[in-house]
Amino acid sequence: MASNNETHHQLFSPMTSDRPSAEPPSRSFERVIGTGSCAASFYWEPQGTASGEIFDPEALTAAHKSLPFHTRVRVTNPANGRSVTVRINDRGPYIDGRCLDLSRAAFRAIANLETGVLRSVRYEVLD
């Protein structure tokens, strides 16, 4: 996992949409600056986020306890190989063993929603 002392370049632009699109983004410019694994869950209820945004369950976003807001993270479900890139816009989860709380859309991209919690995901912090 990236330390809090690392510099993260923000690639998010206010004009960029976090909504799922038909075409996956190009990965040619992405550099991995940190990795880890943990359990991941999802949330879906519209609410305010720690970044000040209104949470959109259909946007590709996630909560993390310490990564800077707007950091991009690629999350992979090792059970099926599916990945999704999310933008950190909230804090949490506050349940032992979990380090990511994905939006409903992000979780759906890598697992069946009925799963509820993935015991292990791999994540890559992107530059």
N, C-alpha and C positions, 0 to 999 in steps of 0.2 A: 504494500500500500504506500502511496506517496506520503511523504511527511508534510507537516504543516509549513515547513521552511521552503519547500519547493515552489518555484514560480510556475503558475499555470497560465498559459496564453488563452485568452477568451476568444473562441471562434464563433460564439453566438452573436448574432446580430438581431436587433429588435424586429427586423423585417423577415427573419428566418422563422419558419413555422416548425413547431415541434410535432405537428400532426403527422401520422403515418402517411407515407406517399407510396405510389405504385412502384417507383424505382428506388432501389437502395442507393444511399449516397456513396460516392467514390471513396475508397480507402487509400488512394495513392498518396495523400498528403498526411495521413495520420501517423503519429509517432507515439509509441507506448512509453509512458514515463513512470508507470507504477502498476503493480498487479497484486492480486490477492484472491482469496476465496472465502465464502461465508454462506450462511443461509439468507434467503431473500423472501420477502412477502410482498403483498400489494395492497393498495388502498384505492378507494373509488369515490368517497363522499366529497362533494365540492366544499372547499373550505379555504381559508387564507393559508398561505405558506410562510415560512420563516423569511423568504426572500421578498415578501410583499406582494407576490403574484396571487391571483386566484387559481387554485388547483383545478386543472382540467384532467379528468380521468382518461380522456382519449388522446392526450398529448404524450409524447415519449419523454417523460421526466421521471425523477426519482429523488428520494430523500437519503441523505448520508449524514452522519454525525459531524464530520469535520472537513470534508472536501469543500473548497470554495464554491460558492454559487456560480453557475454557468459552466462548471467543469463538465466535460464530456466523458462518459464512461461506457465502454462496450461490455455488456453482460452476456455471458454464454452459459447455457444450460448443458452441462457435460453429458447428461442422460440422452439428449437427442441432437446435440451439436448446434442447435439454433442460437443465434445471437441477435441482440438489439443494442443500438447505441442510444443512450439517454443523456439528458442534461440535468445536472443537480440543481434543484430549485427549492429544496426544503430540508429540514433537519429531522433526524430519526434514522431508523426505528429505535425504540427504547426497550427492546426485548433482548435479553442475553442471547448471544450467538448470531444474531441477525445484524448485518451491516448495511443492507439496502432495503428500502421500501419503494417498490416500483409502482408506477401508475398502472391502472388496469390494462391499458393498451400495451404497455411495455411488457407486462407479465404475460399477457395473451400471446405476444409475439414469440415467446420462448417456451410456454407451457400452457396446459389446460387450466383455466381459471378455477376449476373444481379442486385442483391440487392445493390451492391456498398458500402453502409455504413450500419453497424448494429448499431442501436440506443443504444443498451445496450448489453454488454457482461460482464461476470464475469471472473475475472482472479485470478490465484493463483501463487504467486512467490514460486518456488520450491528450496529446499536446495540440 
